[in-house]
Amino acid sequence: MTGTRPAGVDDLPALAALERDCFGAGAWSSGILAAELTGVPDTRGVLVAPATGGVQAYAVLLVPADAADLSRIAVSPRARRRGLGRTLLAATCAQAMTRGCERMLLEVQADNAGALALYAEAGFLRIDLRRGYYGPGRDAVVMRLRL
């Protein structure tokens, strides 16, 4: 298993490629990713999990106040089931606690069984369902973890 490190602007091409691989038509643009990388450091963090062959996973954490929001987590389809998502999730939780957060929130597509299992294993609880959040017929499960 690998560790994590803060993402930098040099990681932008790898992050954009991961976005396309993981989210297809729902991928964030390079502009959105660049904004996350260069945003106010006190309110956000982008972590990457480097592995053989380059960056294979990343997470975006927003910290507007005492509650963190896991805005994005992506693992290359070729690198799944190797613990990268678990590593990133633990690192984002640690970062949120360091920043004084008491809880972490996230939204995950209701039919994403792998992600739902990962979050449940980490102690996240389902607190709401947002119908149509990702588009018609594509609901989001809202989850919370007390840190």
N, C-alpha and C positions, 0 to 999 in steps of 0.2 A: 504494500500500500504506500502511496505517496503522501506528501504533505501538501500544504497550500502556501500561496504567496499572494500579496496584493497584485492586482493586474495593473499594467501600465499601458500607455498609448501604443507602445510597440506591439502589444497583444491584439490590437484592434482587428487585423486581418484574420487571425485565428478565431477570435470571438465571432466575427461575422460569418465565417465558414461554419462554426458550430451552430449558430442560429439557424442557418439554412438547413443544415443536416437534421436538426432536432425539431424545428417548428415549421418548416416549409413556408407556405403562404402567410403564416402568422408570425414569421420571423421579424424581429426588430431590425430596423434599418441601421446602416453604419453610423448615421447621424445620431440616432437614439443611443447606440452603444458608446459613441464618442462623448455624448453628454453625460452618460453615467460615469465614464472614466475621468472626466474633467470637472465633474460637479463639486459642490461644496463638500470637502472631505469629512467635516463633522457630521454630516447628515446622510452619508452613503458610503458604501464600500463595495468593491468588486474584487472577488477572490478567484484565483485560478488554481486548478489542480494539474500541474504539469506531469506528463508521463512520457514514456518512450514515444517518440514521434511528434512531440510538441504538446501544446495545451489540449487536453482531452475533455476538460469540464470547467465550468465556471458558475459562480453565483453572484447575484446582485442583492445587496442588503440596503434597505432604507431605514434610517433612524431619525425620524422627525421629532420624537419626544421620548417618553418612557416606554414606548412600545415599538419594537422593530418590525419591519415588514420584509419578509423574504420575497422579493419582487420577481426573482428569476433564478432558476437553477437548471442547468443543461449539462448533460453528459453525452458525449459522442455515442451514437448507436454501436460503434465498433469497440467501445471501451466500457460498456455497461456490464453490470454484475461483477465488478472488480472492487467495489467499495469506494469508488470516487465520489458518488453522491453522498454517501454516509460521511465521508471525510469532510466534504464541503459543508454539509449541514452542521456537523459538530463545530467546525471553524466559524461559521456564521453565528451560531449560538454563543460561542465564546466571545466573539467580537461584540455582539449585542450586550452581553453581560458587562464587558469591560467598559462599554459606553453608558452603563447605568440603566439599561432596559430591564423591565420587570417581566415582560412577556414578548413573544414573537407571534406574529400573525402571517398567514399565507392563504392564497387561493390556489386550488389545483383542479384541473379538469376532472369532472366526476367519473369519467370512464378511464382514468389513468391509474389502473390498479397497482402498477409498480410504485409510482410516486405515493399513492395513498398508503401502501404498506410501509414504505420507508418512513414517512412522517409518523404513522401510528407507532412504529417500532421505537421511534425517538421520543415518544410521549405526547405528541400532538393530539388534541381532541377536536372532533368535529363540532363546530358551534353554529353553523348556518349553511344554507344552500342558496346560491344566487342563480336563479333560472335565467338562461340565455346570456350569461356573462361573457361567454366566448363566441356568441352568435346564436342564431336560432337552433334550438335543440341541443345546445352545448353548455351544460350547467357547470358551475364552479362550486366546489365544497370549500367552505371557509374553515380554517383550522387555527388553533391557538395552543401555544406552549407557554407555561409559566416557567420563567428562567430562575 
